[in-house]
Amino acid sequence: MSGGFASAAGLAFRTSTNTVETHARRQLPLLIAHRGGTADYPENTLLAIEQSLKAGADGVWMSVQATQDGVPVLYRPKDLRELTNGSGAVAEKTFEELSGLNAGYHFKSADGTHSYRQADKAVGIPAVEEALKLIPEGKQIYLDLKQTPAKHVVEAVSKLLDRHGAWDKVRLYSTDEDTVRLLRNDPRAQVAESRDRTRQRLAEHALEGGACKSVPAKPWVGFELKRKMILTEMFTLGQGDSPVYAQLWTQSAVDCFRKGRPDLPIVMFGVNTQSDLETATGLGAHAVLIDSPRKLIPQLGGTSPALANNQLPGYALTFAGYDQARTARAASSKSVSACEIRQQAGRRTRWVRGEIE
């Protein structure tokens, strides 16, 4: 594994009276369009991907299932009726049968209307192959396998990556343990640590006095910055449930995860506000998933010319590419002045596109 990652050392602080001031600089994480930009356009469509890249997203996270005839496509829910004008499971349909469906049928535009039901705005369910061709060099690609049983979709995706020689261009993820296990059978697969294991590590750290029992050995890890969860207590007469909105990622947790590997890439999901992005940046996340590139990126001062024009080299094809990507972005943005000054929790933070100081 390349050593091109930045150090995971925590922020240095100086305290005086009631002011906590940071003296270390943390670069903005790479901004990854979740499901292609699910809040802006019909999710997992070529339209969403194209528009997110134009907005300046550093990469794309896509949900993947496989058709009956083994074609990997972009689709997330179990049933087609949830997003399209069809019904049934993707695995029950051929790619040709899916080609007539409208993936934006239930999507509501900003004005509250189902504008993508209009014939001239209908968007299809794309093949993963189409998406790979659309995403230029230098942009990060994440494939989230969403189908069970696992073997069908893993085989379909593996054949596609073989055919295009694209194993080194994509990062793989699944919430299904069987899927993760099958993906790991191929040494070329850059698959995240299982979600179950990442959640267990975070829960132990949060609830067992900062326990750091073990550290990840896999290529990368990913979990929500904040997450609705239920804490369950079992007792003789039953159980008690406590709903919580938990932030399991803390600086101490991040330090624990990187104890054995300072260069471990951490991707934080569900980062959709400037406040959450500030938190993720301060924690040293390498990348974050955002639902609305169209809204969030302009709030940060817009996109850098190099990213907007896709002129950067193919820096994001290996894991060292995280920091290479951020370095290139920062270099292209040196002339940009501070775009926001925030007073928050007694801490003065100055946002500069690409970094926080």
C-alpha positions in Angstrom: 0.0 0.0 0.0 1.4 3.4 -0.9 2.4 5.8 1.8 1.0 8.8 0.1 -1.6 9.7 2.7 -1.3 12.6 5.1 -0.7 12.0 8.7 -3.7 11.3 10.9 -2.5 13.3 13.8 -5.2 15.3 15.5 -5.7 19.1 15.4 -3.4 21.1 17.7 -5.2 23.5 20.0 -4.4 26.5 22.1 -6.8 27.5 24.9 -7.0 31.0 26.3 -10.0 32.2 28.3 -13.0 30.8 26.4 -11.4 30.6 23.0 -10.2 27.3 21.4 -8.2 28.0 18.3 -6.9 25.5 15.8 -3.4 25.9 14.5 -3.2 22.9 12.2 -4.6 22.9 8.7 -7.0 20.2 7.5 -7.9 19.9 3.8 -11.5 19.6 2.8 -12.4 15.9 2.2 -13.1 14.8 -1.3 -16.8 15.4 -2.1 -18.4 12.3 -3.4 -21.9 12.5 -5.0 -24.0 9.9 -3.1 -26.1 7.8 -5.6 -24.9 10.3 -8.2 -26.4 13.2 -6.4 -29.7 11.8 -5.1 -31.1 15.1 -3.8 -30.6 16.9 -7.1 -31.7 14.5 -9.8 -33.2 11.0 -10.1 -30.7 8.8 -8.2 -28.2 6.5 -9.9 -28.9 7.9 -13.4 -26.5 9.2 -16.0 -28.2 12.6 -15.7 -27.4 12.8 -12.0 -23.8 11.7 -12.5 -23.2 14.1 -15.3 -24.6 17.1 -13.4 -22.8 16.2 -10.2 -19.5 16.1 -12.0 -20.3 19.5 -13.6 -21.0 20.9 -10.2 -17.5 19.9 -9.1 -17.9 16.5 -7.3 -14.6 14.7 -6.8 -16.3 11.3 -7.4 -19.5 9.3 -7.6 -21.0 6.7 -5.3 -23.4 4.3 -7.2 -25.8 1.6 -6.1 -25.4 -1.6 -8.1 -27.6 -4.7 -8.9 -27.4 -7.3 -11.7 -30.2 -8.2 -14.1 -31.4 -11.7 -14.9 -29.0 -11.9 -17.8 -26.0 -10.7 -15.7 -25.7 -7.0 -16.6 -24.7 -4.8 -13.7 -27.0 -1.8 -13.5 -27.5 1.3 -11.3 -30.4 0.7 -9.0 -30.9 0.7 -5.2 -34.3 -0.5 -3.8 -35.5 -4.1 -3.8 -38.5 -3.4 -6.0 -38.6 -1.4 -9.2 -41.9 0.2 -8.2 -40.2 2.4 -5.6 -38.4 4.6 -8.2 -39.7 3.6 -11.6 -43.0 2.9 -13.5 -42.3 -0.8 -13.3 -42.4 -3.5 -10.6 -40.5 -6.5 -9.5 -36.9 -7.2 -8.7 -34.0 -6.2 -10.9 -32.7 -9.8 -10.9 -36.0 -10.9 -12.4 -35.7 -8.7 -15.4 -33.4 -8.8 -18.4 -31.5 -5.6 -19.3 -33.7 -5.2 -22.3 -36.8 -5.3 -20.1 -35.4 -2.6 -17.8 -34.5 -0.4 -20.8 -38.2 0.7 -21.1 -38.5 1.9 -17.5 -38.3 5.5 -16.3 -35.9 5.7 -13.3 -37.2 9.2 -12.5 -40.9 8.4 -12.4 -41.3 9.1 -8.7 -38.7 11.8 -8.3 -40.0 15.2 -7.2 -38.3 18.3 -8.6 -37.7 21.4 -6.5 -41.1 22.7 -7.4 -42.8 19.6 -6.0 -43.8 18.2 -9.4 -43.0 14.8 -11.0 -41.4 16.6 -14.0 -39.4 13.5 -15.0 -42.7 11.7 -16.0 -42.7 13.9 -19.1 -41.7 11.9 -22.1 -38.9 14.3 -23.0 -37.4 14.2 -19.5 -37.6 10.4 -18.8 -34.4 8.9 -17.6 -33.4 5.2 -17.9 -31.8 2.7 -15.6 -28.2 2.7 -16.9 -25.7 -0.1 -17.1 -22.7 0.3 -14.8 -20.6 0.1 -18.0 -22.3 3.3 -19.3 -21.5 5.1 -16.0 -17.8 4.0 -16.1 -17.5 5.5 -19.6 -19.1 8.7 -18.5 -16.8 9.3 -15.4 -13.5 10.8 -16.5 -10.0 9.9 -15.3 -9.2 11.5 -11.9 -12.6 11.1 -10.4 -13.2 8.5 -7.7 -15.7 5.7 -8.3 -17.5 3.7 -5.6 -19.7 0.8 -6.3 -22.2 -0.2 -3.5 -23.5 -3.7 -4.2 -27.2 -3.8 -3.1 -28.4 -7.2 -4.1 -28.8 -10.6 -2.4 -28.1 -13.4 -2.8 -24.6 -12.1 -3.2 -23.1 -14.4 -5.8 -25.1 -13.1 -8.8 -24.2 -9.5 -8.5 -20.6 -10.2 -7.4 -20.0 -12.3 -10.5 -21.6 -9.8 -12.8 -19.5 -6.9 -11.4 -16.3 -9.0 -11.4 -16.8 -9.9 -15.1 -17.4 -6.2 -16.0 -14.2 -5.0 -14.1 -12.2 -7.8 -15.8 -13.5 -6.9 -19.2 -12.5 -3.2 -18.7 -9.4 -3.7 -16.6 -11.0 -1.4 -14.1 -10.3 -3.1 -10.7 -7.8 -0.4 -9.8 -10.3 2.4 -10.7 -13.1 1.5 -8.3 -13.7 1.0 -4.6 -16.3 -1.6 -3.6 -18.7 -1.6 -0.7 -21.7 -3.5 0.6 -23.8 -3.7 3.8 -24.1 -7.4 3.2 -21.4 -9.6 4.8 -21.7 -12.4 2.2 -21.1 -9.8 -0.6 -18.0 -8.5 1.2 -16.7 -12.0 1.7 -17.1 -13.0 -1.9 -15.5 -9.7 -3.2 -12.5 -10.4 -1.0 -11.8 -13.6 -2.8 -10.3 -11.5 -5.6 -7.1 -9.8 -4.4 -7.7 -7.0 -6.8 -10.9 -5.9 -5.1 -10.5 -2.7 -3.1 -13.4 -3.5 -0.8 -14.1 -1.7 2.4 -14.0 -3.4 5.8 -17.4 -4.9 6.5 -20.0 -2.5 7.9 -20.7 -4.9 10.8 -17.0 -4.8 11.8 -16.7 -1.0 11.4 -19.9 -0.5 13.5 -18.6 -2.8 16.2 -15.4 -0.9 16.5 -17.1 2.4 16.7 -19.7 1.1 19.2 -17.0 -0.4 21.4 -15.0 2.8 21.4 -18.1 4.9 22.3 -19.6 2.7 24.9 -16.6 0.9 26.5 -14.6 3.9 27.7 -12.7 4.6 24.5 -11.8 0.9 23.9 -9.4 0.3 21.0 -9.3 -3.5 20.9 -8.2 -3.8 17.3 -7.6 -1.8 14.2 -8.7 -2.3 10.6 -6.4 -4.0 8.2 -8.6 -3.7 5.1 -8.1 -1.0 2.4 -10.6 1.5 3.7 -13.6 2.0 6.0 -16.9 3.9 5.7 -19.7 4.7 8.1 -22.2 7.6 8.7 -20.9 10.7 10.4 -24.2 10.7 12.3 -26.7 7.9 12.4 -30.1 7.2 13.9 -29.6 4.1 16.1 -31.4 2.2 18.8 -29.5 1.2 22.0 -31.1 -2.0 23.2 -30.8 -3.3 26.8 -31.8 -6.9 27.6 -33.1 -7.8 31.0 -35.0 -10.6 32.7 -38.5 -9.3 31.8 -37.8 -8.1 28.3 -35.8 -5.3 26.8 -35.6 -1.5 26.7 -34.9 0.5 23.6 -33.4 4.0 23.5 -33.5 5.7 20.1 -30.5 8.0 19.7 -29.0 10.2 17.0 -25.4 9.1 17.4 -22.1 10.6 16.2 -19.8 7.7 16.6 -16.9 9.3 14.7 -14.8 11.3 17.2 -11.2 12.3 17.1 -10.4 9.6 19.5 -12.2 7.0 17.4 -10.4 8.2 14.2 -7.1 7.9 16.0 -7.9 4.4 17.1 -8.8 3.3 13.6 -5.5 4.7 12.3 -3.4 3.4 15.2 -2.0 0.6 13.0 -2.3 2.5 9.7 -1.9 6.3 9.8 -2.8 6.3 6.1 -6.1 4.4 6.5 -8.8 6.1 4.3 -11.9 6.9 6.2 -15.1 7.8 4.2 -17.9 9.5 6.2 -21.5 9.1 4.9 -24.4 11.5 5.2 -22.5 14.8 5.2 -25.0 17.3 3.8 -24.5 20.6 5.7 -21.6 22.9 6.1 -21.6 22.2 9.8 -21.3 18.4 9.2 -18.6 19.0 6.6 -16.7 21.2 9.1 -16.9 18.3 11.6 -15.8 15.7 9.1 -12.9 18.0 8.0 -11.8 18.5 11.5 -11.8 14.7 12.1 -9.6 14.2 9.0 -12.0 12.3 6.8 -10.5 11.6 3.4 -13.8 11.7 1.6 -17.5 12.3 2.4 -20.8 11.4 0.7 -23.0 14.3 -0.2 -26.6 14.1 -1.5 -26.7 17.5 -3.2 -23.5 18.6 -5.0 -25.5 21.3 -6.8 -26.3 23.0 -3.4 -23.4 22.2 -1.1 -20.4 22.8 -3.4 -21.5 26.4 -4.4 -21.9 27.1 -0.6 -18.2 26.4 -0.2 -17.2 28.9 -2.8 -17.7 27.0 -6.0 -15.6 24.5 -7.8 -11.9 24.8 -8.7 -11.3 25.5 -12.5 -9.2 22.3 -12.7 -11.9 20.1 -11.2 -14.7 21.8 -13.1 -13.0 21.3 -16.4 -11.7 17.7 -15.6 -8.2 18.8 -16.3 -6.5 17.1 -13.4 -4.4 13.9 -14.1 -5.5 10.4 -13.1 -4.6 10.9 -9.5 -7.5 9.1 -7.8 -7.0 5.6 -9.2 -5.0 4.3 -6.2 -5.5 4.9 -2.5 -2.7 7.4 -2.5 -5.0 9.3 -4.8 -7.0 10.7 -1.9 -4.3 13.1 -0.9 -3.0 13.6 -4.4 -6.5 14.7 -5.4 -6.8 17.1 -2.5 -3.3 18.5 -3.1 -4.2 19.1 -6.7 -7.4 20.8 -5.8 -5.8 23.0 -3.2 -3.1 24.0 -5.7 -5.7 25.1 -8.2 -7.5 27.2 -5.6 -4.7 29.2 -4.0 -6.0 32.4 -5.4 -9.4 31.9 -3.7 -10.0 34.0 -0.6 -11.8 32.8 2.5 -15.4 32.1 1.7 -16.8 31.8 5.2 -16.0 32.8 8.7 -17.8 30.9 11.4 -18.0 31.4 15.1 -19.0 28.0 16.5 -18.5 26.6 20.0 -15.9 29.2 21.0 -13.7 28.1 18.1 -12.7 30.4 15.3 -12.7 28.6 12.0 -11.8 30.1 8.6 -12.9 28.2 5.6 -10.8 28.3 2.5 -11.8 26.3 -0.5 -10.0 23.0 0.0 -8.9 23.4 3.6 -9.8 24.5 7.1 -7.5 26.5 9.4 
